[in-house]
């Protein structure tokens, strides 16, 4: 597939061209992956387990290296060192011995910011994610949804240009997941950042995204791109509309085609 351009033709924050990933034992995780992420876009990656969705995020975050192709961040580089990516994992990865405040403060602390200097920003982001009353609580005292809110707050505190999210709501019950989906859209719009979101859920991808990229089974390739026409922000009522149901059908058909079409066979 050719490069997928960001909506509106804006300069990309991140651009992958023909990227592949091969591991030392010969496993090919990704093959010829090309995509672009534009400023303030919300994009989801969907595909079967093991197709390389998380690998794409790890390559963008610099946690792994590609074996071939190019990965460029022209707009991020032009904006200087303050422009960065932040990663939200499936597990909240909070420090159990530290308070919610201290967990969220951690990235600023590592950058040299004192407790006093960071306090206003930490309180601001905790209030934004609904944890303003839980700054002194410890992770064990929080529900699963609240721990994920703290993890997202820790990512947002760095004011990233791109937020990378690897199935952050997969372990949550459906009610909590849907509520956090709506909240995430509000945080995304308020922060003005781009989001690249990995999920196994077609319904979640359609509700959240402006674009949904479908990946084939390993070696992972992008086999389809679908635009979701519904304007943002979206409300729970969107899930009952013809637009939503049709988009879910189209993404599901694209996933099925990626498994059955000989053109996408390994």
PyMOL commands that set and color helices and strands:
alter all, ss='L'
color gray80, all
select helices_A, chain A and resi 7-9+53-61+74-79+100-110+115-128+132-134+139-141+144-156+174-191+202-208+236-240+242-260+262-264
alter helices_A, ss='H'
color red, helices_A
select strands_A, chain A and resi 12-22+28-38+42-46+68-72+85-88+162-166+194-198+211-215+222-227
alter strands_A, ss='S'
color yellow, strands_A
deselect
rebuild
show_as cartoon
